[in-house]
C-alpha cells in the first residue's frame, strides 16, 4: 500500500507537469511538437522509472499530435503511446483501412474507450432511405451496398468490449442493434445522431403485446436519439406512433440523461431514475399529438429534475405567422403528469403548460412562445403557488400585457429577463418589472429615457438590485443613466452599459457597494471627462481604470490624477490613423506610480514625462517606445525622473550620433544617480519591399540564373573536348 500511494503521488505530480507542458507547448520550425526535455535525458526504458500504468495515465492528458511525436523516442514509448492513441477512435467515410486493421489485430480490440462513427450517404438518394422505391436500379444497388457496409461496421463494434462511449452519426441502423449493445457491457454513453430507421415498417422487430424477456443494459447512463432532419427528409405517416428505434429493446435502470430529438421513442423500456430529459417533438398532422406524447413520457419519469422540451418548427411559426394563426390552448385528456422533483424547465410555453401543471417546486423557467401562452403559463404558476426564483421569457414581439401579468402574479421572482425580436428602434417597448423585494439582477434593453424611467420605477418599489446591465440602441445621454443608477440604486455592485453598435461601453464592477475596483470607459474625451467627474462626485474609490479613447488626450490623464487620487492602475488605449497617433499608456502603482510604459511619438512622450514630474511620481522603471529616435526624450527623462533605476528606450527609425551618446552618458552620470540598468535598442519596422526593389531582385536572380547556365554549358563543352582529345 505504501508503494501504491507513492506511485499515485508521482502520478499526480507528473500529470500536472505534463498538462503544463502540453498547454505551453512550443513548436519548432518544422511544426513538430516539442518533446519534454526529461524524456530525452532519461533511460530508453520508461518502466525503470515509473510503471507502465502510471505512464499511460499521464499520457492521456496529451493530444494525438504529441503522442505521435512520443512514439519516435523509443520502442517502449511507441507501445505506450499507441495504446493511448487507440482509446479514442473516429471513423468517417472510408472504413476499409480501419476495419482491416482491427480484423488483423483482434488483441487490440479491448483498448478503445470512445468510438465515433460518422457515415455519409455518398451518391445515395435521400428518398430511398424512407420510401424504399425500386424504380431506380442504381439507387437500389447503392442502398444494398451501403447496408452491407454498415453491417460489417456494426459487427466489428461487438469486439470492443471495454467501450464506454459510442456515437453513431448519419447511419442506416440495422435490425441487430440490440445484439451489438448486448456485447458492450461497459457502455455508458450511447448516441444516435441523425440516423435513419429501417425503410419499411415490417422490418421493425415489433413483438406485439407479449415482448418476452428484454435484454438488460444496466450501465448506460446517457442516451441520445435523433432522426434525420425532417426538413429535407419528410417523416412517413407510420412514424407518428411510438417506435422502439430499430430494435432498441433494452431495460435501462441506470439511465439518468435522456435526449430525444425529432422522433417518437417508446419509453416503456426506460427506467424511472431519469433526472434530466431533453426532448424535441416533431409537429406533424395532429396538433394534439405532441402534448399527448409528452404526457406519456413524463408519467414514466417521476424523478425528473431538469426538463427541456421543444416542438419542431415552433420558433418558425411564432416568428412568421404570429399575426395569422390564432392561439389555441393545448387539449390534453386525462390528469397532468406528476413531477414532484422538477425544478428547472426550458422550452416552449405550450409544452410548459403540460409539464408544469403538477410541478410544485419549480424554481427556474426559461420559455419562449406567444404572449397568450406566456400569460396562461404565469397564471398556472400563480394558481399552483410555485416558488419561481428565476424567469426568462422570449417573445416574438413586445407585449405589455405579458409584463403586467408577470409583475402581478410573480412577486417573489428574483431574476426576470424579457427579450423580444423587433424590426427597428421604434419597436422597443417599456419593460415593467414586478413589484418584488428579491430582484437583484436586471437586464434593460431600452433607450436612455425609458431606462431612466425603469430605474426610477425600481427605486419606488425598493428593489435590492445589485447587478444592472443596460443595452442602448444608440449611445445618447448615457451619463444620465449612470447618475440615475447611482442615485436610485445604492446597493448596486455591478453596472454595465453597452450599445448595439459597440460605439460605447461602460463597466463598473465591485465586490462591495460603492467600492468599484475596476472601471472600463470606452468613449471620446469629452464623455470620458464626464464619467471621471461623476466618479469624483460620488466619491467612488476606483482602484483600476481603463480608458479606450479614439485619440490621445492629456487632459483626460490629468483629470484622472486630480479626480481619482486612489487609482492604483491606469490603462489608456486609443486608435489612430498613423504611427504618431498609435499609443498605449499604462500607469500602475501602489498609491504611487513606479512602472510606466509609454508608446508615443517624441513630443507626447515628453509631455507625459513632464506630467509625471509635476505629479512627483517616484518612477523606478521607465520604458519608452519611439517611432523615431529623439535625444530630447532621453534628456527630459534624466532631468524629470531622477529616481529612475531602469531605463529602456526602443526606436524604429533614425540613429543617434556619437556626440549625442556622449552627452547622454554625461546626463546619466549627473542626474540619474540611482540608475542601475539602461538599454537602448534599435528595432527596425517590418516593411515590405517596393515594386522597384522586387523587380530589381527578380532581374538579379534572372542574371544569376543565366550566368549559371552559361557556366554549366562551358563545363560540358570542355568535358566533351577533353574526351575527344583523349
FIPA-41001 format. One record per residue (C-alpha): x, y, z. Coordinates in pm, whole numbers, padded with zeros to 5 digits, always signed. Layout:
XYZ
...
***
This chain:
+00000+00000+00000
+00289+00235+00072
+00436+00181-00274
+00095+00235-00430
+00047+00566-00250
+00388+00687-00359
+00307+00593-00716
-00018+00786-00702
+00165+01094-00572
+00417+01064-00853
+00134+01022-01098
-00036+01341-00983
+00282+01547-00998
+00376+01401-01335
+00027+01459-01473
+00035+01819-01357
+00375+01876-01520
+00266+01714-01844
-00050+01923-01852
+00154+02241-01816
+00394+02122-02086
+00104+02041-02315
-00054+02385-02260
+00273+02571-02308
+00387+02351-02595
+00650+02503-02819
+00684+02425-03186
+00999+02414-03390
+01046+02542-03743
+00932+02208-03884
+00599+02233-03692
+00689+01930-03481
+00571+01926-03118
+00846+01973-02867
+00920+01658-02669
+00964+01720-02296
+01332+01751-02214
+01324+01500-01929
+01222+01228-02177
+01539+01278-02381
+01765+01262-02077
+01604+00958-01922
+01672+00595-01995
+01524+00443-02308
+01305+00217-02096
+01050+00426-01907
+00935+00135-01695
+01260+00157-01499
+01145+00493-01361
+00767+00450-01339
+00533+00160-01409
+00356+00145-01742
+00017+00205-01581
+00132+00542-01446
+00282+00639-01782
-00045+00556-01956
-00243+00769-01712
-00002+01058-01768
-00003+01025-02147
-00381+01052-02157
-00352+01427-02096
-00161+01479-02423
-00310+01538-02764
-00269+01300-03053
-00004+01509-03222
+00224+01497-02919
+00163+01126-02877
+00271+01061-03234
+00593+01251-03164
+00649+01049-02846
+00638+00730-03048
+00967+00833-03209
+01156+00841-02877
+01199+00471-02813
+01026+00139-02858
+00873+00141-02511
+00721+00483-02562
+00600+00372-02901
+00393+00092-02747
+00262+00309-02463
+00166+00598-02691
-00002+00367-02939
-00222+00223-02666
-00334+00572-02567
-00398+00672-02929
-00624+00372-02980
-00851+00473-02692
-01032+00739-02897
-01135+00627-03245
-01308+00827-03517
-01430+00661-03836
-01552+00880-04118
-01634+00800-04482
-01361+00546-04555
-01380+00245-04327
-01173-00011-04516
-00840+00074-04351
-00988+00083-04003
-01185-00238-04032
-00891-00422-04186
-00663-00315-03900
-00898-00434-03627
-00967-00760-03807
-00592-00826-03834
-00526-00725-03470
-00803-00873-03256
-00586-00843-02943
-00617-00461-02955
-00997-00456-02950
-01001-00426-02571
-00821-00087-02582
-01083+00154-02732
-01292+00358-02490
-01461+00617-02714
-01585+00547-03066
-01735+00794-03315
-01869+00650-03641
-01977+00909-03898
-02143+00786-04216
-02212+00996-04524
-02462+00888-04786
-02236+00945-05086
-02433+00913-05409
-02736+00778-05225
-03077+00929-05291
-03243+01064-04977
-03586+00934-05072
-03464+00576-05089
-03388+00579-04719
-03751+00645-04636
-03963+00515-04925
-03764+00211-05039
-03852+00279-05403
-03732+00021-05659
-03775+00240-05967
-03404+00315-05998
-03183+00004-06017
-02870+00206-05948
-03024+00350-05633
-03132+00008-05506
-02779-00124-05565
-02626+00163-05370
-02870+00112-05087
-02786-00258-05065
-02415-00187-05080
-02441+00072-04802
-02641-00169-04588
-02377-00441-04625
-02101-00196-04535
-02288-00077-04225
-02345-00437-04117
-01971-00500-04129
-01904-00196-03910
-02166-00294-03653
-02035-00650-03635
-01687-00512-03568
-01819-00294-03283
-01918-00604-03089
-01550-00685-03031
-01486-00355-02842
-01574-00500-02503
-01436-00207-02297
-01610+00065-02497
-01759+00337-02273
-01897+00594-02521
-02046+00518-02862
-02166+00782-03109
-02320+00688-03443
-02371+00981-03679
-02572+00960-04001
-02600+00582-04019
-02859+00342-04152
-02941+00146-03837
-02956-00231-03887
-03207-00453-03714
-02944-00629-03498
-02858-00319-03295
-02973-00487-02975
-02726-00771-03034
-02444-00517-03073
-02529-00336-02749
-02565-00662-02562
-02195-00734-02624
-02084-00396-02482
-02120-00430-02103
-01908-00122-02019
-02106+00117-02242
-02228+00426-02052
-02298+00688-02320
-02485+00598-02637
-02576+00849-02910
-02771+00801-03232
-02736+01131-03414
-02937+01185-03734
-02977+00817-03801
-03226+00655-04038
-03472+00389-03931
-03535+00079-04144
-03714+00166-04466
-04031-00034-04405
-04247-00082-04101
-04232-00459-04144
-03856-00453-04080
-03902-00323-03726
-03872-00604-03469
-04206-00524-03304
-04319-00820-03096
-04678-00720-03027
-04827-00747-02681
-04601-01020-02544
-04246-00895-02581
-04081-01166-02380
-03773-01117-02165
-03598-00797-02269
-03218-00769-02278
-03056-00585-01992
-02806-00299-02045
-02752-00188-01689
-02457+00051-01734
-02591+00303-01988
-02640+00637-01811
-02674+00874-02109
-02879+00814-02424
-02942+01045-02719
-03161+00951-03015
-03240+01176-03313
-03369+01109-03663
-03273+01266-03994
-03378+01630-04028
-03748+01630-04125
-03698+01947-04335
-03513+01761-04609
-03638+01413-04519
-04016+01411-04456
-04126+01165-04193
-04363+00893-04315
-04709+00858-04165
-04628+00539-03977
-04354+00715-03775
-04614+00909-03574
-04658+00607-03346
-04401+00547-03070
-04130+00325-03216
-03859+00122-03042
-03598+00286-03270
-03482-00012-03474
-03484-00279-03208
-03370-00079-02907
-03546-00317-02665
-03342-00261-02350
-03408-00210-01986
-03203+00091-01873
-03230+00109-01493
-02926+00339-01455
-03022+00585-01726
-03004+00943-01594
-02981+01165-01904
-03214+01116-02199
-03217+01320-02520
-03495+01256-02774
-03487+01470-03086
-03736+01473-03374
-03871+01125-03321
-04125+00933-03114
-03940+00686-02895
-04109+00420-02687
-04045+00494-02321
-04181+00183-02153
-03832+00027-02152
-03656+00316-01978
-03602+00311-01606
-03773+00555-01374
-03444+00702-01248
-03401+00960-01527
-03331+01304-01380
-03258+01505-01697
-03466+01495-02015
-03426+01685-02342
-03699+01622-02595
-03783+01777-02932
-04115+01656-03069
-04198+01688-03440
-04529+01852-03514
-04696+01655-03793
-05064+01608-03879
-05232+01602-03539
-05170+01917-03332
-05259+01737-03008
-05004+01460-03068
-04702+01642-02911
-04893+01711-02589
-05026+01357-02561
-04683+01208-02624
-04518+01441-02371
-04770+01340-02105
-04695+00975-02170
-04322+01036-02141
-04348+01242-01821
-04574+00990-01648
-04293+00734-01675
-04031+00972-01524
-04134+01054-01165
-03780+01152-01054
-03724+01412-01325
-03543+01729-01212
-03447+01913-01533
-03669+01922-01842
-03602+02076-02184
-03893+02040-02427
-03944+02189-02774
-04172+02123-03067
-04002+02124-03403
-04054+02440-03619
-04224+02608-03323
-03990+02908-03349
-04052+02944-03724
-04427+02951-03678
-04411+03206-03398
-04178+03437-03589
-04352+03423-03927
-04721+03357-03863
-04790+03514-03524
-05037+03760-03679
-05230+03500-03880
-05255+03188-03662
-05488+03234-03363
-05370+03084-03039
-05532+02758-02934
-05451+02618-02590
-05332+02257-02580
-05602+01998-02529
-05487+01705-02315
-05717+01434-02192
-05653+01283-01854
-05478+01411-01543
-05148+01603-01578
-04822+01417-01507
-04698+01437-01150
-04341+01573-01125
-04268+01634-00755
-03891+01682-00807
-03890+01909-01117
-03701+02235-01050
-03578+02358-01393
-03770+02388-01718
-03650+02518-02056
-03856+02512-02373
-04174+02634-02535
-04463+02774-02337
-04727+02538-02479
-04536+02231-02365
-04469+02405-02035
-04842+02420-01972
-04846+02040-01984
-04523+01977-01794
-04566+02233-01514
-04929+02161-01436
-04824+01939-01142
-04474+02067-01056
-04495+02212-00703
-04128+02313-00653
-04036+02461-00992
-03774+02737-00943
-03613+02831-01275
-03807+02871-01601
-03680+02972-01946
-03961+02975-02202
-04035+03112-02546
-04365+03148-02725
-04657+03378-02791
-04775+03631-02538
-05103+03441-02481
-04909+03126-02395
-04684+03316-02155
-04984+03472-01979
-05155+03135-01940
-04834+02979-01807
-04783+03256-01549
-05143+03224-01432
-05092+02849-01395
-04782+02905-01181
-04973+03153-00966
-05252+02901-00907
-05000+02633-00810
-04811+02876-00579
-04485+02771-00744
-04175+02921-00577
-04032+03062-00901
-03698+03236-00840
-03588+03299-01198
-03789+03361-01514
-03664+03425-01870
-03922+03497-02139
-03857+03524-02513
-04136+03684-02718
-04166+03733-03095
-04276+04093-03029
-04326+04318-02728
-04633+04252-02513
-04714+04493-02233
-04992+04262-02110
-04745+03979-02051
-04518+04208-01847
-04812+04324-01636
-04923+03967-01564
-04569+03869-01465
-04538+04164-01226
-04877+04087-01072
-04854+03710-01023
-04483+03651-00950
-04388+03888-00667
-04122+03652-00530
-03927+03629-00857
-03560+03716-00801
-03444+03718-01166
-03653+03836-01459
-03539+03871-01819
-03769+03953-02109
-03630+03958-02462
-03814+04006-02787
-03733+04041-03156
-03803+04375-03324
-03752+04522-03667
-03633+04864-03557
-03563+05101-03271
-03922+05224-03267
-04047+04883-03155
-03851+04888-02831
-04115+04891-02558
-04123+04975-02191
-04035+04689-01961
-04241+04680-01642
-04075+04466-01377
-04258+04303-01084
-04317+04469-00752
-04083+04233-00575
-03842+04256-00286
-03592+03997-00413
-03495+04130-00756
-03115+04153-00774
-03022+04106-01141
-03175+04337-01406
-03124+04341-01783
-03257+04652-01961
-03275+04677-02340
-03419+05026-02388
-03322+05373-02493
-03185+05619-02238
-03512+05784-02137
-03703+05461-02082
-03406+05312-01899
-03412+05605-01655
-03787+05561-01603
-03734+05192-01532
-03458+05269-01280
-03686+05516-01100
-03962+05256-01107
-03734+05005-00934
-03641+05266-00675
-04008+05325-00596
-04057+04951-00540
-03745+04928-00316
-03589+04655-00530
-03248+04548-00388
-03079+04549-00729
-02711+04454-00725
-02634+04393-01093
-02759+04617-01374
-02696+04561-01744
-02822+04831-01982
-02815+04785-02360
-02886+05105-02550
-02963+05123-02923
-02763+05448-02956
-02514+05597-02713
-02705+05908-02600
-02748+06058-02255
-02553+05768-02108
-02420+05985-01824
-02775+06048-01707
-02836+05672-01691
-02528+05628-01474
-02637+05913-01248
-02980+05753-01214
-02824+05424-01110
-02603+05594-00851
-02896+05794-00719
-03171+05533-00704
-02975+05208-00658
-02743+05241-00358
-02689+04865-00337
-02571+04824-00695
-02235+04648-00717
-02203+04589-01092
-02309+04825-01370
-02258+04756-01739
-02374+04985-02019
-02325+04883-02382
-02462+04980-02722
-02576+04762-03009
-02324+04919-03248
-02038+04879-02995
-01979+05253-03008
-01955+05290-02633
-01909+05078-02327
-01905+05143-01955
-01842+04869-01700
-01837+04926-01325
-01779+04622-01106
-01719+04594-00734
-01701+04347-00450
-01892+04579-00215
-02140+04863-00268
-01981+05185-00390
-01632+05036-00397
-01582+04989-00769
-01246+04822-00816
-01231+04821-01196
-01388+05078-01427
-01384+05046-01807
-01480+05351-02016
-01496+05340-02395
-01584+05693-02504
-01442+06005-02659
-01250+06250-02442
-01546+06473-02352
-01773+06191-02232
-01480+06025-02055
-01428+06351-01863
-01796+06347-01763
-01764+05993-01628
-01448+06078-01437
-01611+06382-01277
-01914+06169-01194
-01693+05918-01015
-01537+06205-00821
-01876+06347-00722
-01994+06012-00591
-01660+05966-00410
-01616+05617-00554
-01277+05464-00458
-01173+05335-00800
-00861+05118-00788
-00823+05036-01155
-00931+05248-01450
-00922+05150-01818
-00987+05412-02086
-01043+05339-02455
-01025+05669-02644
-01046+05739-03017
-00737+05963-02986
-00487+06070-02723
-00594+06326-02463
-00357+06457-02198
-00645+06638-02027
-00812+06305-01952
-00495+06178-01785
-00468+06494-01577
-00835+06464-01482
-00779+06108-01363
-00488+06217-01146
-00681+06506-00989
-01027+06346-00961
-00933+05986-00873
-00639+06006-00633
-00684+05646-00517
-00634+05498-00861
-00355+05241-00849
-00353+05136-01213
-00441+05340-01518
-00462+05195-01867
-00520+05420-02167
-00551+05281-02518
-00660+05465-02830
-00680+05406-03205
-00521+05633-03464
-00462+05658-03834
-00084+05695-03831
+00226+05590-03644
+00240+05913-03447
-00114+05859-03317
-00078+05495-03212
-00005+05459-02845
-00076+05297-02514
-00009+05446-02174
-00008+05218-01871
+00046+05362-01524
+00047+05115-01236
+00134+05183-00875
+00051+05112-00514
-00065+05464-00425
+00241+05582-00623
+00342+05549-00986
+00653+05336-01024
+00633+05143-01350
+00549+05320-01677
+00526+05208-02039
+00499+05486-02298
+00425+05417-02666
+00409+05766-02816
+00585+05998-03051
+00860+06220-02912
+00651+06527-02834
+00380+06344-02645
+00634+06130-02462
+00800+06449-02335
+00458+06581-02225
+00391+06264-02028
+00733+06275-01863
+00681+06639-01761
+00337+06549-01633
+00490+06279-01415
+00740+06533-01287
+00458+06768-01187
+00287+06485-01001
+00618+06399-00830
+00581+06038-00930
+00867+05824-00794
+00918+05639-01119
+01155+05343-01087
+01117+05168-01421
+01057+05353-01747
+01011+05202-02093
+00972+05432-02395
+00895+05310-02747
+00955+05579-03010
+00882+05566-03382
+01190+05788-03449
+01496+05844-03231
+01495+06169-03035
+01767+06270-02791
+01538+06522-02622
+01319+06243-02485
+01612+06081-02308
+01740+06416-02181
+01392+06501-02048
+01383+06167-01871
+01714+06235-01699
+01605+06579-01580
+01244+06498-01482
+01279+06147-01334
+01595+06142-01121
+01485+05836-00922
+01468+05611-01227
+01657+05283-01176
+01591+05107-01507
+01557+05283-01840
+01470+05114-02168
+01439+05306-02495
+01333+05139-02817
+01318+05321-03152
+01231+05210-03504
+01394+05472-03729
+01682+05712-03702
+02026+05667-03548
+02187+05850-03252
+02521+06012-03323
+02835+05951-03120
+02828+06304-02981
+02470+06264-02860
+02558+05935-02691
+02849+06101-02511
+02620+06383-02396
+02364+06130-02278
+02631+05949-02080
+02715+06273-01906
+02346+06334-01832
+02314+05984-01685
+02607+06043-01453
+02490+06388-01340
+02116+06328-01292
+02040+05955-01270
+02231+05863-00959
+02010+05558-00895
+02038+05420-01247
+02132+05052-01247
+02033+04932-01593
+01997+05110-01926
+01901+04962-02261
+01885+05138-02598
+01755+04910-02874
+01703+04968-03244
+01416+04755-03378
+01357+04833-03747
+00997+04811-03866
+00889+04530-04093
+00844+04699-04432
+00759+04509-04749
+00991+04573-05044
+00866+04813-05306
+00778+04719-05663
+01109+04852-05794
+01304+04653-05534
+01113+04334-05615
+01170+04396-05987
+01540+04456-05929
+01565+04138-05723
+01391+03946-05999
+01627+04082-06265
+01923+03999-06043
+01802+03641-05996
+01746+03609-06372
+02100+03731-06447
+02243+03488-06193
+02047+03200-06344
+02169+03289-06696
+02530+03304-06575
+02491+02964-06405
+02356+02815-06727
+02646+02958-06926
+02899+02816-06679
+02733+02475-06698
+02741+02477-07078
+03107+02579-07082
+03194+02293-06847
+03005+02044-07065
+03184+02166-07379
+03519+02144-07202
+03448+01784-07093
+03349+01686-07448
+03665+01845-07588
+03882+01658-07338
+03711+01331-07428
+03777+01392-07797
+04144+01466-07731
+04182+01152-07526
***
